[in-house]
Amino acid sequence: MDFDDFDDIVARLRAAGCVFAEDEARLLLDQASDGLPEMVRRRVAGEPLEYVLGWAEFAGRRFVVAPGVFVPRHRTELLVRLAAGFARTRSVVLDLCCGSGALGATVAAEVPGIELYAADIEPAAVECARRNVPGKVCEGDLYSPLPASLRGRVNVLISNVPYVPTDEVALMPPEARDHEPRVALDGGPDGLDVLRRVVAEAPEWLAPGGHVLFEASERQAEAAAAEVRRAGLAAAVEQSEELGATVVVGLREH
């Protein structure tokens, strides 16, 4: 590593508002060959670091990401931990709104032998997911592209639905609101529009004893749990203060 280059990169990143400028500079230098100036330019211009690097770290693993694909968040590790706890060898696991596919792929790494499916409506996300997911990836709106043979067989349904209320998308950090797909962020007026669609159909796809899990904000948790109960499922709310995460879990009891 050329220390003068490192210092220059850190200075440029810090001036652009990058809080972890030193860490980012090391990653860019490790990743780059002849393309370092362009990578630094993109990052200084505000492009998410994960897009510049071509990968995101999630739950201790690296997953391919590309511009126009939702970047997995650290807080979502709670959802994956819970999902992995429900899964067993030969469980059928479905990752809806899969984005890069990092969630389902992590469950597959933690629980060998699962039968994994993933789906997303965004073509760029599907392309990434097909590079990350050790299973079948479908392109389409929620359940619509899935094989009919999955109905009533899903043991663990992960759905990291968009849950930011429409009026609050503009308040998100620029890296998210200016670069990530709106469809992966905007959950409608109260943030629960997509969630309602997922849980309304979930009982048709879940096996008896199957779980559906999704992330929400703390203030949405009770309303989200009520939607789960309205669909005929038992509901519980799990939280992690360490991760700043809230996950709603639905259970098909019979």
Order of alpha helices (4+ residues) and beta strands (2+ residues): alpha-alpha-alpha-alpha-beta-beta-alpha-beta-alpha-beta-alpha-beta-beta-alpha-alpha-beta-alpha-beta-beta
